[in-house]
Amino acid sequence: MATKSPKRTRSLVISLDKIALHDLTKTRKRNVRAMVVVTTKANKEHHDNNTPMVKTTINDVIKTATTDTNTNQGKTTTTQIIPIMNKLFIITLLTLCLGACSPGHNTYSEFRNLPQDGWAYNDTIMFIPSITDSVAQGDLSIALRHNNNYHYSNLWVEINYPLNDSTIKSDTINITLADIYGKWHGKGIGPSFQIEKMVSENLNINKGDYFSVRHIMRVDTLLDIEQIGLFFIPKAEQ
């Protein structure tokens, strides 16, 4: 029985390498080379031992390489997408839980604009802190914004707020705005400056409590105070 020459087997390997590897990706090239090596080894055994020769066409090699590549890509894609989706779900769930349990729901800060023609002596500014819990304990501060044209170095205000025994407490607060040289203590950019002052520490406030603020300077109308504000910071957040 006649056998194939080794030179013809080598020619088949070269032909496969030139034709099949030309338009394939790197992954497919590796699969094609593996198929060629197997074919060459089998054909060599056929030449030595007269065993049946392995017949592999170009289409078979390309089909096998493409199928293996697509299968591997499918497995890789599935393996990567599922953990990512799980992580996104966990992160979203934790974010919602932390947002619902965050202590920031009792923090309150609000500014009220004052009339451009001045803050009248009998004009009382009202505040109702919006807190989530029925009762919250924390520190109460007053804040104001004034411009560079304010004529005084301080501001006297009266603030009224309820206590736990339903009585109304009235505090008189002196807010120092500038030093003896006229330099403003407040922080700001441009002509406006903001400053804060503590009113009461460890204050218990109830949901729906109201606070009132009015100036008690010795003028009927106070100019160049732009805004008055109230801050409440719960103890859990300090």
SULTA-V637353 format. One record per pair of residues at least 12 apart in sequence whose ideal C-beta (glycine too) atoms are under 10 Angstrom apart, sorted by the first residue. I is the first residue (numbers start at 0). J is the second residue. D is the distance in Angstrom with one decimal. If there is no record, write none. Layout:
BEGIN
I & J & D
I & J & D
END
This chain:
BEGIN
0 & 49 & 6.6
2 & 45 & 7.2
2 & 46 & 5.7
2 & 47 & 9.1
2 & 48 & 9.8
2 & 49 & 6.3
2 & 52 & 8.6
3 & 42 & 7.0
3 & 45 & 7.0
3 & 46 & 6.3
3 & 52 & 6.4
4 & 46 & 7.9
5 & 39 & 9.7
5 & 42 & 8.3
5 & 43 & 7.2
5 & 46 & 5.8
5 & 47 & 9.6
7 & 42 & 8.9
7 & 46 & 9.7
8 & 38 & 8.4
8 & 39 & 6.3
8 & 41 & 9.6
8 & 42 & 4.5
8 & 43 & 6.9
8 & 45 & 8.5
8 & 46 & 7.1
8 & 52 & 8.8
9 & 39 & 8.0
9 & 42 & 9.5
9 & 43 & 9.9
11 & 35 & 8.5
11 & 38 & 7.5
11 & 39 & 8.0
11 & 42 & 7.6
11 & 55 & 8.8
12 & 32 & 9.8
12 & 35 & 5.5
12 & 36 & 8.6
12 & 38 & 7.6
12 & 39 & 5.4
12 & 42 & 8.9
13 & 35 & 9.6
14 & 35 & 9.9
14 & 57 & 8.3
15 & 31 & 7.2
15 & 32 & 9.1
15 & 34 & 8.1
15 & 35 & 5.1
15 & 38 & 7.8
15 & 39 & 9.3
15 & 55 & 8.1
15 & 56 & 9.3
15 & 57 & 6.6
15 & 60 & 6.6
16 & 28 & 9.3
16 & 31 & 7.9
16 & 32 & 7.7
16 & 35 & 6.7
18 & 31 & 9.8
18 & 57 & 5.9
18 & 60 & 9.5
18 & 61 & 9.5
19 & 31 & 4.9
19 & 32 & 9.2
19 & 34 & 8.5
19 & 35 & 8.0
19 & 56 & 9.9
19 & 57 & 5.5
19 & 58 & 9.4
19 & 60 & 5.4
19 & 61 & 6.0
19 & 64 & 8.0
20 & 32 & 7.7
20 & 35 & 9.1
20 & 60 & 9.6
20 & 64 & 9.8
22 & 61 & 8.9
23 & 60 & 9.4
23 & 61 & 7.2
23 & 64 & 6.6
23 & 65 & 8.5
23 & 68 & 9.0
24 & 64 & 9.1
24 & 65 & 9.6
24 & 68 & 7.4
26 & 64 & 7.9
26 & 65 & 9.7
26 & 67 & 8.4
26 & 68 & 5.0
26 & 71 & 7.7
26 & 72 & 8.5
27 & 60 & 9.2
27 & 61 & 7.6
27 & 63 & 9.6
27 & 64 & 4.3
27 & 65 & 6.6
27 & 67 & 8.5
27 & 68 & 5.7
28 & 64 & 8.1
29 & 64 & 8.3
29 & 67 & 9.6
29 & 68 & 9.3
30 & 60 & 7.9
30 & 61 & 9.2
30 & 63 & 6.7
30 & 64 & 3.6
30 & 65 & 8.4
30 & 66 & 9.1
30 & 67 & 5.4
30 & 68 & 6.8
30 & 71 & 9.6
31 & 57 & 9.2
31 & 60 & 5.3
31 & 61 & 7.4
31 & 63 & 8.5
31 & 64 & 5.2
32 & 60 & 9.6
32 & 64 & 9.5
33 & 60 & 9.4
33 & 63 & 9.2
33 & 64 & 8.6
33 & 67 & 9.3
34 & 55 & 6.3
34 & 59 & 7.8
34 & 60 & 4.7
34 & 61 & 9.4
34 & 63 & 6.2
34 & 64 & 7.1
34 & 67 & 9.9
35 & 55 & 8.1
35 & 60 & 7.3
37 & 53 & 7.6
37 & 55 & 8.0
38 & 52 & 9.4
38 & 53 & 5.4
38 & 54 & 8.5
38 & 55 & 4.7
38 & 59 & 9.7
38 & 60 & 8.4
39 & 53 & 9.1
39 & 55 & 9.9
40 & 53 & 8.7
41 & 53 & 3.7
41 & 54 & 9.6
41 & 55 & 8.7
42 & 54 & 9.4
42 & 55 & 9.4
101 & 236 & 9.2
102 & 131 & 9.8
102 & 132 & 9.7
102 & 135 & 9.6
102 & 233 & 6.2
102 & 234 & 9.3
102 & 235 & 4.4
102 & 236 & 5.2
103 & 131 & 9.4
103 & 233 & 8.6
103 & 235 & 9.5
103 & 236 & 6.7
104 & 129 & 9.5
104 & 130 & 7.3
104 & 131 & 3.9
104 & 132 & 7.5
104 & 135 & 9.2
104 & 233 & 9.0
105 & 128 & 8.8
105 & 129 & 9.4
105 & 130 & 4.6
105 & 131 & 6.1
105 & 132 & 5.7
105 & 134 & 9.4
105 & 135 & 4.3
105 & 136 & 9.0
105 & 137 & 7.1
105 & 204 & 9.0
105 & 206 & 9.5
105 & 231 & 7.6
105 & 232 & 8.8
105 & 233 & 4.4
105 & 234 & 9.6
105 & 235 & 7.8
105 & 236 & 7.8
106 & 128 & 9.5
106 & 129 & 9.8
106 & 130 & 8.2
106 & 131 & 9.8
106 & 135 & 9.1
106 & 137 & 8.2
106 & 230 & 8.4
106 & 231 & 6.9
106 & 232 & 6.1
106 & 233 & 6.4
106 & 235 & 9.8
106 & 236 & 6.3
107 & 126 & 8.6
107 & 127 & 9.4
107 & 128 & 4.1
107 & 129 & 6.0
107 & 130 & 6.1
107 & 135 & 8.7
107 & 137 & 8.9
107 & 139 & 9.3
107 & 204 & 8.7
107 & 229 & 7.4
107 & 230 & 7.0
107 & 231 & 4.2
107 & 232 & 8.3
107 & 233 & 9.0
108 & 128 & 9.2
108 & 140 & 9.1
108 & 142 & 8.1
108 & 228 & 6.7
108 & 229 & 7.4
108 & 230 & 4.8
108 & 231 & 7.5
108 & 232 & 8.5
109 & 126 & 6.2
109 & 127 & 9.0
109 & 128 & 7.9
109 & 129 & 8.2
109 & 142 & 9.7
109 & 226 & 10.0
109 & 227 & 9.7
109 & 228 & 6.1
109 & 229 & 6.0
109 & 230 & 8.3
109 & 231 & 9.4
110 & 126 & 9.9
110 & 142 & 7.3
110 & 143 & 8.8
110 & 144 & 7.2
110 & 193 & 9.2
110 & 225 & 9.1
110 & 226 & 4.5
110 & 227 & 7.1
110 & 228 & 3.9
110 & 229 & 8.4
110 & 230 & 9.6
111 & 124 & 5.2
111 & 125 & 8.4
111 & 126 & 7.5
111 & 212 & 8.6
111 & 226 & 6.4
111 & 227 & 5.6
111 & 228 & 7.0
111 & 229 & 8.5
112 & 124 & 9.8
112 & 144 & 9.5
112 & 225 & 7.2
112 & 226 & 5.6
112 & 227 & 8.8
113 & 143 & 9.0
113 & 144 & 9.1
113 & 145 & 9.8
113 & 214 & 9.5
113 & 221 & 8.5
113 & 222 & 9.7
113 & 223 & 9.6
113 & 224 & 5.6
113 & 225 & 6.2
113 & 226 & 6.2
113 & 227 & 6.3
114 & 220 & 9.0
114 & 222 & 10.0
114 & 224 & 9.8
115 & 222 & 9.2
115 & 223 & 9.9
115 & 225 & 8.6
116 & 220 & 7.5
116 & 222 & 8.2
117 & 218 & 8.8
117 & 219 & 8.6
117 & 220 & 3.7
117 & 221 & 5.9
117 & 222 & 4.7
117 & 223 & 8.3
117 & 224 & 8.2
118 & 154 & 9.7
118 & 213 & 8.5
118 & 214 & 5.8
118 & 216 & 8.9
118 & 218 & 9.4
118 & 219 & 10.0
118 & 220 & 6.7
118 & 221 & 4.4
118 & 222 & 7.8
118 & 223 & 9.3
118 & 224 & 5.3
118 & 225 & 9.5
118 & 227 & 7.9
119 & 213 & 9.1
119 & 214 & 8.8
119 & 218 & 9.8
119 & 219 & 6.8
119 & 220 & 5.3
119 & 221 & 8.0
120 & 213 & 7.5
120 & 214 & 6.9
120 & 215 & 7.7
120 & 216 & 7.7
120 & 217 & 9.1
120 & 218 & 7.2
120 & 219 & 5.2
120 & 220 & 7.1
120 & 221 & 7.7
121 & 213 & 7.4
121 & 219 & 8.7
122 & 212 & 9.9
122 & 213 & 6.7
122 & 214 & 8.3
122 & 220 & 8.9
122 & 221 & 9.4
123 & 157 & 9.0
123 & 159 & 8.6
123 & 211 & 5.0
123 & 212 & 7.1
123 & 213 & 4.5
123 & 214 & 9.7
124 & 156 & 9.4
124 & 158 & 9.6
124 & 210 & 9.0
124 & 211 & 6.9
124 & 212 & 4.7
124 & 213 & 6.9
124 & 214 & 9.2
124 & 226 & 9.8
124 & 227 & 5.5
124 & 228 & 9.4
124 & 229 & 8.8
125 & 159 & 9.9
125 & 209 & 6.1
125 & 210 & 7.3
125 & 211 & 5.4
125 & 212 & 8.1
125 & 229 & 10.0
126 & 141 & 9.7
126 & 158 & 9.2
126 & 160 & 8.9
126 & 208 & 9.3
126 & 209 & 6.9
126 & 210 & 4.4
126 & 211 & 7.5
126 & 212 & 7.1
126 & 227 & 9.0
126 & 228 & 8.5
126 & 229 & 4.6
126 & 231 & 9.4
127 & 206 & 9.3
127 & 207 & 6.8
127 & 208 & 7.1
127 & 209 & 5.0
127 & 210 & 7.5
127 & 229 & 9.7
128 & 160 & 9.5
128 & 204 & 6.1
128 & 205 & 9.4
128 & 206 & 8.2
128 & 207 & 8.9
128 & 208 & 6.7
128 & 209 & 8.7
128 & 210 & 7.1
128 & 229 & 7.2
128 & 230 & 9.4
128 & 231 & 5.2
129 & 206 & 8.3
129 & 207 & 9.4
129 & 231 & 9.7
130 & 204 & 7.0
130 & 205 & 8.6
130 & 206 & 5.5
130 & 207 & 9.1
130 & 208 & 9.0
130 & 231 & 7.5
130 & 233 & 8.2
131 & 206 & 7.9
132 & 204 & 9.8
132 & 205 & 9.4
132 & 206 & 6.9
132 & 233 & 8.7
133 & 205 & 6.6
133 & 206 & 5.1
133 & 207 & 9.0
134 & 163 & 8.9
134 & 203 & 6.1
134 & 204 & 7.3
134 & 205 & 5.6
134 & 206 & 7.3
134 & 208 & 9.8
135 & 202 & 9.1
135 & 203 & 7.3
135 & 204 & 5.8
135 & 205 & 8.3
135 & 206 & 8.0
135 & 208 & 10.0
135 & 231 & 7.4
135 & 232 & 9.8
135 & 233 & 5.2
135 & 234 & 8.6
135 & 235 & 8.8
136 & 200 & 9.8
136 & 201 & 6.2
136 & 202 & 7.0
136 & 203 & 5.0
136 & 204 & 7.9
136 & 231 & 9.9
136 & 233 & 6.7
136 & 234 & 5.4
136 & 235 & 8.5
137 & 199 & 9.5
137 & 200 & 8.5
137 & 201 & 7.7
137 & 202 & 6.6
137 & 203 & 8.6
137 & 204 & 7.7
137 & 230 & 9.4
137 & 231 & 5.5
137 & 232 & 5.1
137 & 233 & 4.0
137 & 234 & 5.3
137 & 235 & 8.1
137 & 236 & 7.7
137 & 237 & 7.6
138 & 197 & 6.5
138 & 198 & 8.2
138 & 199 & 7.1
138 & 200 & 5.1
138 & 201 & 7.2
138 & 202 & 6.9
138 & 230 & 8.1
138 & 231 & 7.3
138 & 232 & 5.2
138 & 233 & 8.4
138 & 234 & 7.6
138 & 237 & 7.3
139 & 158 & 8.4
139 & 160 & 7.2
139 & 170 & 9.4
139 & 197 & 7.6
139 & 198 & 4.6
139 & 199 & 4.7
139 & 200 & 8.0
139 & 201 & 9.6
139 & 202 & 5.0
139 & 204 & 7.6
139 & 210 & 8.0
139 & 229 & 7.3
139 & 230 & 7.2
139 & 231 & 5.5
139 & 232 & 8.4
140 & 172 & 9.9
140 & 195 & 5.1
140 & 196 & 6.4
140 & 197 & 5.2
140 & 198 & 5.9
140 & 199 & 8.7
140 & 200 & 9.7
140 & 228 & 8.7
140 & 229 & 7.5
140 & 230 & 4.3
140 & 231 & 7.8
140 & 232 & 7.5
141 & 154 & 9.8
141 & 156 & 6.7
141 & 158 & 6.2
141 & 170 & 9.2
141 & 172 & 6.2
141 & 174 & 7.3
141 & 194 & 9.5
141 & 195 & 7.0
141 & 196 & 5.7
141 & 197 & 8.3
141 & 198 & 5.4
141 & 199 & 10.0
141 & 210 & 9.2
141 & 212 & 6.7
141 & 227 & 7.4
141 & 228 & 7.1
141 & 229 & 6.1
141 & 230 & 7.6
142 & 174 & 9.1
142 & 185 & 9.3
142 & 193 & 6.4
142 & 194 & 6.8
142 & 195 & 4.3
142 & 196 & 7.7
142 & 226 & 8.2
142 & 227 & 7.5
142 & 228 & 4.1
142 & 229 & 7.3
142 & 230 & 6.1
143 & 156 & 8.1
143 & 174 & 6.7
143 & 176 & 8.3
143 & 185 & 8.2
143 & 192 & 9.0
143 & 193 & 7.3
143 & 194 & 6.4
143 & 195 & 8.3
143 & 196 & 8.7
143 & 212 & 9.3
143 & 214 & 9.5
143 & 224 & 6.1
143 & 225 & 8.1
143 & 226 & 6.6
143 & 227 & 5.2
143 & 228 & 6.8
144 & 185 & 7.7
144 & 187 & 7.5
144 & 191 & 5.5
144 & 192 & 6.8
144 & 193 & 4.8
144 & 194 & 8.2
144 & 224 & 7.6
144 & 225 & 4.7
144 & 226 & 4.3
144 & 227 & 8.1
144 & 228 & 7.7
145 & 174 & 9.8
145 & 176 & 6.6
145 & 177 & 9.9
145 & 183 & 8.2
145 & 185 & 7.2
145 & 187 & 9.1
145 & 190 & 9.4
145 & 191 & 7.2
145 & 192 & 5.9
145 & 193 & 8.4
145 & 194 & 8.1
145 & 221 & 9.6
145 & 222 & 9.6
145 & 223 & 5.7
145 & 224 & 5.1
145 & 225 & 6.2
145 & 226 & 8.6
145 & 227 & 9.9
146 & 183 & 10.0
146 & 187 & 9.2
146 & 189 & 9.0
146 & 190 & 4.8
146 & 191 & 5.5
146 & 192 & 7.5
146 & 222 & 9.3
146 & 223 & 5.1
146 & 224 & 8.4
146 & 225 & 6.1
147 & 183 & 7.6
147 & 187 & 9.3
147 & 189 & 8.7
147 & 190 & 4.7
147 & 191 & 7.9
147 & 192 & 7.5
147 & 223 & 8.2
148 & 190 & 7.8
148 & 222 & 7.5
148 & 223 & 4.7
149 & 176 & 6.8
149 & 177 & 8.5
149 & 183 & 8.6
149 & 185 & 10.0
149 & 192 & 8.6
149 & 221 & 8.7
149 & 222 & 7.6
149 & 223 & 4.1
149 & 224 & 6.9
149 & 225 & 9.4
150 & 216 & 10.0
150 & 218 & 9.0
150 & 221 & 9.1
150 & 222 & 7.3
150 & 223 & 7.1
151 & 176 & 7.2
151 & 177 & 8.3
151 & 216 & 7.1
151 & 217 & 9.9
151 & 218 & 8.9
151 & 221 & 8.5
151 & 222 & 10.0
151 & 223 & 9.1
151 & 224 & 9.8
152 & 175 & 6.9
152 & 176 & 5.8
152 & 177 & 4.2
152 & 178 & 7.8
152 & 179 & 7.9
152 & 180 & 9.9
152 & 181 & 7.3
152 & 182 & 9.8
152 & 183 & 9.1
152 & 184 & 9.3
153 & 173 & 5.8
153 & 174 & 6.2
153 & 175 & 5.1
153 & 176 & 5.6
153 & 177 & 7.8
153 & 184 & 10.0
153 & 216 & 8.7
154 & 172 & 8.6
154 & 173 & 7.7
154 & 174 & 4.7
154 & 175 & 8.5
154 & 176 & 6.2
154 & 194 & 9.1
154 & 196 & 9.5
154 & 214 & 6.5
154 & 215 & 9.3
154 & 216 & 6.7
154 & 221 & 7.8
154 & 224 & 7.0
154 & 227 & 9.4
155 & 171 & 6.8
155 & 172 & 7.3
155 & 173 & 5.5
155 & 174 & 7.7
155 & 214 & 6.7
155 & 215 & 4.8
155 & 216 & 5.6
155 & 217 & 8.7
155 & 221 & 10.0
156 & 170 & 8.8
156 & 171 & 7.6
156 & 172 & 5.2
156 & 173 & 8.3
156 & 174 & 6.7
156 & 196 & 9.1
156 & 198 & 9.5
156 & 212 & 5.7
156 & 213 & 6.8
156 & 214 & 5.3
156 & 215 & 6.6
156 & 216 & 8.7
156 & 224 & 9.8
156 & 227 & 7.8
157 & 169 & 6.2
157 & 170 & 7.2
157 & 171 & 5.5
157 & 172 & 7.6
157 & 211 & 8.3
157 & 212 & 7.3
157 & 213 & 5.5
157 & 214 & 7.8
157 & 215 & 5.2
158 & 170 & 5.2
158 & 171 & 8.2
158 & 172 & 6.2
158 & 198 & 5.9
158 & 199 & 9.0
158 & 210 & 6.5
158 & 211 & 7.0
158 & 212 & 5.0
158 & 213 & 8.3
158 & 227 & 9.9
158 & 229 & 8.2
159 & 209 & 8.7
159 & 210 & 6.9
159 & 211 & 4.7
159 & 212 & 8.0
159 & 213 & 8.6
160 & 198 & 8.0
160 & 199 & 7.7
160 & 202 & 7.7
160 & 204 & 7.6
160 & 208 & 6.8
160 & 209 & 7.9
160 & 210 & 4.6
160 & 211 & 7.8
160 & 212 & 9.5
160 & 229 & 9.3
161 & 203 & 9.8
161 & 204 & 8.0
161 & 205 & 7.4
161 & 207 & 9.8
161 & 208 & 5.2
161 & 209 & 7.5
161 & 210 & 8.4
162 & 199 & 9.7
162 & 202 & 8.5
162 & 203 & 8.1
162 & 204 & 9.6
162 & 208 & 9.7
163 & 202 & 9.4
163 & 203 & 5.5
163 & 204 & 9.3
163 & 205 & 8.1
165 & 205 & 9.7
167 & 209 & 9.7
167 & 211 & 9.1
168 & 198 & 9.9
168 & 199 & 8.1
168 & 202 & 9.4
169 & 211 & 9.3
170 & 198 & 6.0
170 & 199 & 7.1
171 & 215 & 7.1
172 & 196 & 6.1
172 & 197 & 8.9
172 & 198 & 6.2
172 & 212 & 9.1
172 & 215 & 9.6
173 & 196 & 8.4
173 & 215 & 9.9
174 & 194 & 6.5
174 & 195 & 8.7
174 & 196 & 5.0
174 & 214 & 9.9
175 & 194 & 8.3
175 & 196 & 8.3
176 & 192 & 7.6
176 & 194 & 6.3
176 & 224 & 9.8
177 & 192 & 9.2
177 & 194 & 9.8
190 & 223 & 9.7
190 & 225 & 9.6
191 & 223 & 10.0
191 & 225 & 6.4
191 & 226 & 8.8
192 & 225 & 9.5
193 & 225 & 9.5
193 & 226 & 8.3
193 & 228 & 8.5
195 & 228 & 8.2
195 & 230 & 6.8
197 & 230 & 9.5
198 & 210 & 9.1
198 & 212 & 9.7
198 & 229 & 8.5
198 & 230 & 9.1
198 & 231 & 9.7
199 & 231 & 9.8
200 & 234 & 9.2
201 & 234 & 7.1
202 & 231 & 7.9
202 & 234 & 9.9
204 & 231 & 6.6
204 & 233 & 9.6
208 & 231 & 10.0
210 & 229 & 6.0
210 & 231 & 9.2
212 & 227 & 5.8
212 & 228 & 9.1
212 & 229 & 7.2
213 & 227 & 9.4
214 & 227 & 8.5
END
